[in-house]
Amino acid sequence: MADELQPLLTPVVEDESTYREQTRNEPELNSRRPFYVPPRNLHGNTDPQEWVTEEASAMNSRVQYYSKLTTIHKTLIPPDHVIPAEEQIYVYSPLGSALQLESSIDGVGKNHSIVTIFSIWNTMMGTSILSLPWALKEAGFTLGIILLVLMSMLTLYCCYRVLKSRQTIDYIDTSDWEFPDVCKYYFGSFGQWSSLLFSLISLFGAMIVYWVLMSNFLFNTGKFIYNYVHNITEVEHVLSTNGTVKVICPNPPGVHQNSTDMSYIISNDTGVHEFQEWWNKSNTVPYYLIVLLLPLLSFKSASFFARFNNLGTISVIYLIILVTLKAGRQGIHLEFHWFESVNHFVAEFRLSFPHLTGVLALAFFIHNCVITLLKNNKHQENNVRDLSIAYLLVGLTYLYVAVMTFAAFPSPALSKDCIEPNFLDNLPSSDILAFISRVFLLFQMTTVYPLLGYLLRVQLLGQLFGKVYPSFPHVFILNIVVILSGVLVAKFYPNIGAIIRYSGATCGLAFIFVYPSLIHMISLHRKGQLSWPSAIFHSFLLVLGAANLIAQFLI
């Protein structure tokens, strides 16, 4: 008992010569590296003049023994009395250095609730926000608001089920599990590979949308700069409003028009016409992006691009300011016609409402990473509360942008059906506020795109080859496939609203509706606690997810 009370770290004598003598006389300690650590290599809160004792080495051996048992069965985890106290835990290097885990002692690295909430908000704020005014128009103003509120509540509940899914598993340590691990536990290899497939679909769809948007923003940015430098006046030959606050209708309803040729320039300079030929939204600009993004996708690590994550927050805040300024200048233009479109105003209830539900499925999609985001919450007991507040803020942000953009769209001068899947396309390239927004978003997406490519590589190549970077040819071929897909879509089908709703409904079927509901019902059934109301409600969620996906292809 007395030996157990001895400290794991024993101070050595101050005299360096005595220290060297002890080192030579105790070769058994030197032979036990990395458990023997010279004082100069020991870092932490304790006195640096300390070295690791035999008791520490023995305790490490016991922990290793229990760790081997843990690989046999998860219930054989080391008991609490075997684990050292927090102030005695060190990470030992084979080179002879030791680093004390200070974060486990004083909570360093844990996020407060406000940080966690805005981290979730920032993660969910993606490209869907640009398509929400269009999606609201597709559903009708009144029905669209109702569906946005209902979808936010529904996705929040399913996200709550994902968060609690690890707690449904007994006798196994699931502290380091993610949701795909839970799917694998309940559904075997099918759950593992199907969750991987749907996750890849979400990443692949996002990368295609990013390529289309980057092509759009690069085209309009270059066009604005060229016209400004050469003092060129550009005249739009599409439907538009007059006055200082100009809004355009690139694709009037019922009229087939090539949106890539929307303007002509008052100039006899042949260089201007050459610029128009070589700077085309669908024929040239998508290819120019390859020169920039292909090398960035080949980076082995994405840590450099992760530093620019806060740019997403800045871009969203600027979009909110842009929408507010435009609405203040244009005013509110609303008329309520419940079931028929009248005088350039759309009906309040439209049969194309699944376009909105598909977009919202991706807009509120965070289910595959919510466990990771909330792991860093300092107060784990507040996870549900913080998640709910984050969803509330996201819903209010989406609602504000969608409602204000739709309401301020100048009708009856232009039909509400003119609202584009990217509402920035309703602002001419000469608009200075829109130009600033496009520059912000272009730079942000240029830094986020390699991150998405890295995540795609980690999930796909990691599963197929067991390595994130198996070889340069593997990574290069994957990058070429992803980039060519983006180029082809940007050239032939640059409709981000359709891409978002298809990928959102597909991923939502698995991660929002099916897996959380099935896991909850299976866990309750195994415990004999599944009631009929719960079974009916969660079965209804399954049908709802399937119906949402089918409707995207039928309407």
Disulfide bonds with the S-S distance in Angstrom:
Cys249-Cys418 2.10
